[in-house]
Amino acid sequence: GVYAYIGILSRTSEISEYYVAGRVVPAFFNGMATGADWMSAASFISMAGGLYLAGYGGLGYVLGWTGGYVLVGVLLAPYLRKFGQFTVPDFLGTRYEGNTARLCGVIVLFCASFTYIVAQCFGIGIITSRFIGIPFEWAIFVGLLGILVCSMLGGMRAVTWTQVAQYIVLIIAYLVPVVWLSTKLYGIPIPELTYGQALQTIGELENKLGILKHHVDAFADPKGAFSWVEFNNFWALVLCLMVGTASLPHILMRYFTTPNVRQARESVGWSIFFIFLLYFTAPAYAAFAKLEVYQNVIGQPISALPAWVTN
């Protein structure tokens, strides 16, 4: 409701305001909006789950996705903003003096965006169906209708301010349960300082329960010896995720909306900070979740299982 209300307040009938109005957005808020733009279904639903399953090896995702913004800040955002166009295809068409490059840009943008949107729609369907108790197929359209109201009325201006509100909701929703678990288990409301103790307890429970542990060394083979294959796979994953993040169309669009080149650079810095808040917490989330499962689910009779397992 809040997002839709912001979209309605930001409505405009001027085509230029779909792009230009965003350029009054300061770097701080543009960084917050970029954080919300980036940390969507993959980060919010899957980041802690990936670390839960992969252990230390899952840190490749954290490094790659965050490192992509270093590439954006150093190599892309300031120069795209300095060029003065509003979209990447516009930039390509002007830079290479013709519509062929522009068309190639549109095709690449469409393919990348379509793939990304399919994954987002799947996430929207899961969350909406759980949240309001309707079938998955209907839930996708309900979620998309909400997005339509948020964005179509005001273009980039509406999207930017909606995403600022979205980031605030998102980060509070992510941090509250982790802070609560940290306080409940160890009496300290800073999960980054306490999940080391949770990992130690997990190690003891794995030995006690006879659970096969993930390798402590992400670069080790199944026998525990150093493996160049695992080492290369890890850093190849990091590099691919960095380059992929830096080239996402909806992320590059964000830096056309800043007032000037310096603000474009600063907004990348703020983006990294706002993304860091969630990514720095994700390993703690994974550790506390695994500890809850080991202590309250594994080895328990069905009658004693927590209510969330039934749900």
N, C-alpha and C positions, 0 to 999 in steps of 0.2 A: 504494500500500500504506500509506504514512504517513497519507494523508488518511482512508482507510477506518478505520485504527486509531484515529485521533482521534475519528472519528464513533462508533465502538463504545465508546470510553472515556467519551464524553459522553452516552451513551444515557440516556433517562429515560422513565418511564411516566406522569409527571405532566403533564397538558395545560398547566398554567400555566407550567411550566418551559420549554416551547417558546418562550415570550415573556419571562417575568420573569427567568429565570436569566441571560439576556444582559446584564441591567442591572448586573452586577458587572464587566463588561468595561471596563477603563480606556480613556481617550480615545486613548492612544498605539496600543493594540492594535486598537481599533475603527477608527481611521484606517487602519491597515495592512490590516484585513479589508475595509474599503470600497475601498481601492486595488485589492485582488485582485478584488473583486466587479465593479468598473468596468472594469479593464484585462483584459478577457477576450479573446475571439477578435479583435475589431475592432482593439484596440490592439496586441496581441502579434503577430498575423499581418500586419495590414494597414497599420499606421501608417507604418512605414518605406517600405513599397511605395507608399503614396499620395504621400509626399514624393518618392520616387524618380521617379514619373511626373509629378507636378504641379509640382515645383520650389517656388519661393517661394509660389505660390498655395496649396499644400498646408498652409501654416502656419495657414490659416483653421480647419482641423480641430483643431490644437493649441490655438489660442486659444479656440475655442468650447467644446470638451470640458472644458478646464481652467476656463474662465470660468464654466461652469455651477455649479461648486462655490462660487464667490463668491456667486452667487444663493442657493444652498442655505444657506450660512453666515449670510448677512445676513437673508434673508427667510423661510426655511422651517424648518430643523432645530431651532433653539431653541424655536420656538413650538409645533411638533408635539410635542416632548418635554414642554414645559410643560403641554400640554393633558391629558396623562396616559393617553391611549388607546394601544392596541398596534398598530393598523393604520390606514391612510388611510381605508378605508371606515368604521371605527369612529369616527374623528374626524369624518367628514362626517355620519354618522348622529346623533352627539351634538350637533354644532355647529348643524345645521339641523333638529334635532328631528323625525326621521322616517326611515322606511326607504326613501323614494323617493331621497333623496340618497345613502344607503348603497348602494342598488342601482345607481345611476348610477356610483358610485365603483368597484364591483365590475366593471361592464361595461367601463369605461375601462381598469381594471387588467388585465382578462383580455385585451382586444384588444392593449394595448401589450405585455404579457408574452408573448402568443402570437407576435407578430411578432418580438420579440427572441429568443425561444427557438428559433424556426425557424433564425435566423441562427447562434445558438450551436451548435445541433445539427449544422449544416453544417460549422462549424469543428471540432467534436468528431470528426465522421466523417473529415475530411481528416487531422487529426493522428493519430488512432488507427490509421487504415488505413496511414499511412506508417510509424508507429512499430512496429506489430507485424505488418505485412504481411498484413492480411486485407481482404476486399472492403469498399468504402465502406459498403454497406447494413448489414453486420454490425457494422462499426466504430461506427456511431452507437449501436447498442443496448449494445455493450460499454461505451462511454463513459458512457451514461446509467445503466447499472447501477452503475458506480463512484460517480456522483453520488448515486444513491439510498442507497447504504450510508453515504455521508458525511453526508447531511442528514436522512433520515427517522427515524433512531433517536433523535436528540437535538434536533431543531428548531433554533432560532436559536442556542442555545448551541453545538451541534455545528458548525453552519455557520460561526459566528464564528471558532472556534479552528482549524477546517480551513482557513479563508481566510487566517488569519495565517500558517500553514505554507505555504499556496499562494503568498502574496505573496513569501515568502523564496525559494522555488524559482524563481518567475517572474522576479524582478528579477535574481537571479544568472544565470539562463539567458539573459536579455536582455543584460546588461552584459558578460559574459565575452567573447563574440566581438568586440564593438566595442572593448573595451579591448585585446584581443589584436591586432586589426588596427591600432589606433593605435600600439601599441608596435612592431609589426613594421615599419610604414611609416615612422614618425617618431621612434621611441625614447622617446615620452612616453605613459604609460598613462592619460592623461586625454583621451578622444576629443573633448570639447567644445573643447579648446584646439588641436586639430590638424586638424579637418576643414575649416577654412578653406583650409589648404594643399592638401587633397584637391580642393576645389572649383576652386582655381586650376589644378591639373593637369588636371581634367576639362575646363575651358574650353579649355585648349591642345589637348587630344586631340580635342575636338569640332571645332575649326578644322582640325586636321590630317586627321581622318577625314571631314570634310564632313558632320557630323551637324547637323540643324536644332536649334538651341538653344531651350529654353524662355525666355520673356521674363524678363529680370532684374527688371523691375518688374511686380509682380502686377496692377497697375492699368492696364497698357498694352494697346492693341489690337494686332492682328497686325502693324501697321506701326510699332509702337513708341511711338505717341503716347498721352498720357493719355486714359483713357476713363472717363466717369462710369458707364457701364453696368457695366464690370468692377469699378469701385470699389464701387458699390451691391451687386452680386452677392456680392462678398467679404464685406462687413459683414452682409448679410442672412443669408449662410451661418453666420457667427459667431453672430449673434443666435439663429437657429433651433437651432443646436447647443447653445447655452447654456440656452435654455428647455427643450429636449428632455432634456438631461442632468439639469436641476434637477427634472424631473417624473417621472423613471423610478421605477416602483414599488419595485424591489428596492434602489435607492439610498436612497429615503426611509425604507424599513423599518429601515435601519441605525441611524438616530438615535433610534428607540424603545428601543434596547438599552443606552443609556448610563445611568450612575447618576443624573445630574441635568442641568439645563439648561446649566450652565457646561461640563460635560464634553461635551455635544452640540456646543457651539460649538468647543471645543478639538479634538474628533475630526474636524470638518470641516477645520480647519487642518492636522492631521496627514495627512488624506486628500490635500490639495493637495500637501503635501511629498512623500508617497510616490508620487503620480502624476507629479509633476514629475521625479523621478529617471528615469523611463522616457521621458517626453515630451521632456525636455531632451536625451536621448541619441538619440532617433529620427532627427533630421536628420543626425547624424553617421553613424548606421547606413546611411541612404540614400546619403550621399556616398561612404562606403567601398565599399558594394556596387556603386555605379555605376562607381567607379574600377576595381574588380576586373574588371567586365564589359568596360570599355573597353580595359584593358591585356591581359587574358588570354583574351578570347572573340572580340571583334570583329576580323576580319581574320586570324584564326588558321586554319591548316589543320585539318580535322576530327581528324586523328591527334594533333594537339598540344593539343586541348581538355582542360581540367581534368576530373577524374573526376566532380565534382559536376554537371557539365552532362549527362553520360550518365545519371546517376541521376535 
